[in-house]
Amino acid sequence: LQWGNLSKHFEEIQSPTSGQRKPEKEKFQQHSVCMDCSSYSTFCYRCDDFVVNDTKLGQVQRGGPPALSATGLRNLGNTCFMNAILQSLSNILEFSCYFKELPAVALRSGKTAGRRMYHTRSQGDSSVSLVEELRKTLCSLWQGNQTAFSPDALFYVIWKIMPSFRGYQQQDAHEFLRYLLDHLHRELQGSRNGLPGPSLLSDRPNLTSESKCCINGTPTIVTSVFGGVLQNEVNCLICGTESRKFDPFLDLSLDIPSQFRVKRTKDQEPGPTCNLHNCLSSFTDLEELDETELYMCHKCKKRQKSTKKFWIQKLPKVLCLHLKRFHWTAFLRNKVDTYVEFPLRGLDMKRYLLEPENSLPESCLYDLAAVVVHHGSGVGSGHYTAYGHHEGRWYHFNDSTVTLVNEQTVAKAKAYILFYTERTEQDRMTSETEPKL
């Protein structure tokens, strides 16, 4: 807690001798505050603001020694879903470096400098910046000068611009990732002079396709890093008419094939192990659409039975793969707890490409950068943690606690979200010399 700023907060209200004129809303008003005893953050109900001095939180140490230790993220109340995603993104070098190198945004100046002044939607002011708070959070990680950082300001902005994530209920980490990237993309599109523009204050957009709404319009770092393109090919089984369309994506959601979901008792022999290629093949294999998904054939001029197949037309720099572990059964959303084997390096995506002959071998290989894991039985409960690869070592991020782990521990994880980075020649040379734990 920055006590100097907290005392200043009260002095501005209580001192009758101050020569500066008080804003009308602060005249003769008492400001009620509450303190989180675990994170030591203080919130003022009157100002609708966290009363912390955060001018130093986003500073990057330049020219100093390399970071020697990782930084955890404090759990603000069932915010492990957010922490796991943030730690994963911090281990995607191109993405995190872009934000850390952005200039700071000074939303206020003068007497209120150093205090973030957020405004409610009812006040008609949209001066919250998701980009700025993410920048400061990412800058606070991997500094090596603190064991844990409290992302209060970022969480508060998320409450402002994504109302459906308000409160302290457990949320779906994949759903959070999608909306986080969407809002970052749209805020960066609205930037002026290289600085983030006003945040869009709408609630969750309609994401009926693979994050299609996220990647329309001007490209940003979000689409540059995560953006890929699928070819959706549909064939009418009556007349043979073929329809093709291209769908942009930021992540791919993969089913775990049903033959691997069978629960076995202790007395039964273990079944075959599911691997990531089984899930990718299930996604791209030819599929006959059922009666509820009849295709509107323009030649037959009526809905007909058809087949569908996906090809990857363009691979992204960072391939984000989401394993569908939660399925609705009657009125319950059950979890598929099947272990899916995944490679830590050398994931070959060439077989799923539309035109593999036009791709260089190295451009189709991916190495694992981060993994998000859900522990527990339901999407609304349980706990999220993450594994991240940083400078040749694997770390386990469990909110405030960060520990070094070996590759075998990572490989045994029941992955929920996997982040793979495109391999470069430099990556290949580095992997040959990196230390093994």
Secondary structure, 3 states (H helix, E strand, C coil): CCHHHHHHHHHHHHCCCCCCCCCHHHCCCCCCEEEECCCCEEEECCCCEECCCCCCCCCCCCCCCCCCCCCEECCCCCCHHHHHHHHHHHCCHHHHHHHHCCCCCCCCCHHHCCCCCCCCHHHCCCCCCHHHHHHHHHHHCCCCCCCEECCHHHHHHHHHHCHHHCCCCCCCHHHHHHHHHHHHHHHHHCCECCECCCCCCCCCCCCCCCCHHHHCCCCCHHHHHHCEEEEEEEEECCCCCEEEEEEEECCEEEECCHHHCCCCCCCCCCCCCEEHHHHHHHHHCCEECCHHHCEEECCCCEEECEEEEEEEEECCCEEEEEEECEEEECCEEEECCCCEECCCCCEECHHHECCHHHCCHHHHEEEEEEEEEEECCCCCCCEEEEEEEECCEEEEEECCEEEEECHHHHHCCCEEEEEEEECCHHHHHHHHHCCCC
